[in-house]
Amino acid sequence: MDKVYNASLKIQELKKLKDQNMIEVVSMVDSKGEFFPMIAMKKDIELSPYLPGYIITKEGHFIPVVNGDTHMNVADKYLEKYFHHKRSPFVFYLDALAKAGAVMYIGGRLLEDGSVDMSQPDGFLLTKTDPIMLPEAMLEALERLEYSICEHGMKLNYTGNRKFESPFGTDFENGKNR
């Protein structure tokens, strides 16, 4: 699993998503109510639980974390645009995402041969808020993610400062969501 930032791999992976018509530039709303552009997954595509991850915004946008990039790097780029300043090194990035009303998904990874990296076969949603309390747009986005995870026989673990339950009552053991 490639954990180191690699700009050329990141660009190559984003180009693949673009060629597959899976990403687009969307307008997001910052902390001042102004719009800023950011690459996000299209709303009408099936989400892949095998991307390294996503930042999920309160509006329900999925900002992809691709191979060659890091979760912290993508979070910091989003947070800088959202708050108009760099995150202080004394502020944990999950706390900053929570302040922005966003959460982070860490996914299973596909290896170059197309197999799943079994060192992390399941997904994790990192949140400081009980998922049932998230905004409606975010809940709709999470339901899409859960559906995709169930379709691929994976499990989603809701965690943060404590372990949370799925807001949808999903039975990941049996691959069923409502």
N, C-alpha and C positions, 0 to 999 in steps of 0.2 A: 504494500500500500504506500503510495507516494504522499508523504505528509509535508513535503517541503514546497515552498512557493516556486513555481516554474512558469514564467510568463508565456513562453512559447507553447507549452502544453495547455495552459489556460485558454489562450487564444484559439488553439486547435479545437479544444472541447466546446467552446462557445460557438465556433464556426459550424461544428457538427449540429449543434442544437438549432442554429439559424437555418442551415441547409435542410433540416428536417421540419422547418416551419413551426418550431416549438417555443421560440422566444420572440419578444418584441420590446420596443421601447415604450414605456407607459409613463404617464404623468402621475406623480405621487405628491401628496400634500405634506409639507414640512411643519415644524413646530410653530411657525408664524402664519400658517394657512396659505402659504404660497406654493406654487407648483414647481417640481423639479423632475427631470427625466431620469429613468433608471431602467435597466434591462430586467425583465421579468418573464416568467413563463406565461404563455397564452392561457386564457381562461377556458378555452374549449378543447384542450388536449388532455390526454391521460398523463398524470404525473408519474414520473419514475421514482420509485423508492430507492433506486440504486445510485442516484446522484449522491455525491458526498453529503449534500444537504441543501437546505433552503433557509433564508430569512423570510418569515411570514409576517407581513405587515398587518396593521389593524384594519386596513381596507381589503385584506384577503389576497394581496399580491404575493407571489412566490418569487423571491429573488434567488436565482440558482447559485449554489457553490459547486464548482466543477473541479475535476481532477486538475492539479496544477495550481490551485488556489487554496486558501485556508478559510475556515469559518470566521475566524477573527478578522481577517483581511476584508472579507465581504461585509461583515457586520460594521467594521470601522468606516468603510466607504459609504454605507447607507447612513450611519449615524452622523457622519460629517455633513452629508447633504441635508439630513433631517434637522440637526441642531445648528448648522452653520459654523461649526468649530470642531476641531479634533477632540476625540475622547481623551480625557486626562488619564495618564498611566495609573493613577490611583483609583480609578473607577473601573470595576470589573465590567467587561463588555456585556454580560448577561443582565446586569443591573441597568446599564445604559439602554439596552434593547427594551427592557421592561418599562423604563421611563418613556420610551418612544411608543409604547403599546405594541411592540413586536415580540415574536418568539423565534426560536431557532430549532430547526429539524436537523438531526445528524443521521444520515442514512447508511444503509449497507452499501458496499461498493462492488461494482463489477470490475473484474480484473481484465487485463488486456486480451486474454484468451476467451472472454465472454462468461467465465464462471463467476460465481459470487464469492467474495472474500468472506470466508466463514469465521474470521476473527471478529467480525461484527455483522452477523446475519440479520439483526433486527434494527429497527429505527428508534430514535430517542427524540422526544419533543421536550426541549428545555424551556421551562416557563416558571415565572415567579408567582403567577396567578393561577388559581384553580381554573382549569379550562372551561368549566361551565359558566364562569363569570366573564369570559372573553366576548368582545363585540360580535354581533350577528354575522358580519362579513367574514370575520376570522373563523367562526364556527363552521360556516359553509365551506371555507377553504380546508379546514381540518377534516371535515367529513369527506371531501374529495381525496385528501391524502390517505385517510383511513381506508377508504374503498380500494385505492390502489395497493396499499400495503396488504390488505386481505387477499386481493386478487393474486398477489405474488407469494402467498403463504408465509408472510412475515408477521411480526408482532410490532406494535408501537408502544413504547414505554413513555408515559408522561412523567416527567421528573423536573425538579428544580430544587427549591429549599426543602421539599418533601416529595414523596411519590403521590401522584394524582391518578384518578380513574379516568377512563375515556368519558367524555361528555355525552356520548351516544350509546353507551352500554355495549360496545363492541366486544364480542367473544373472540379474541385473537387465537385462542387455543383451537377453536373450530372454524376459524376463518370466516366468521359471520359478523356483518354489521347490519344495522337496522334498515 
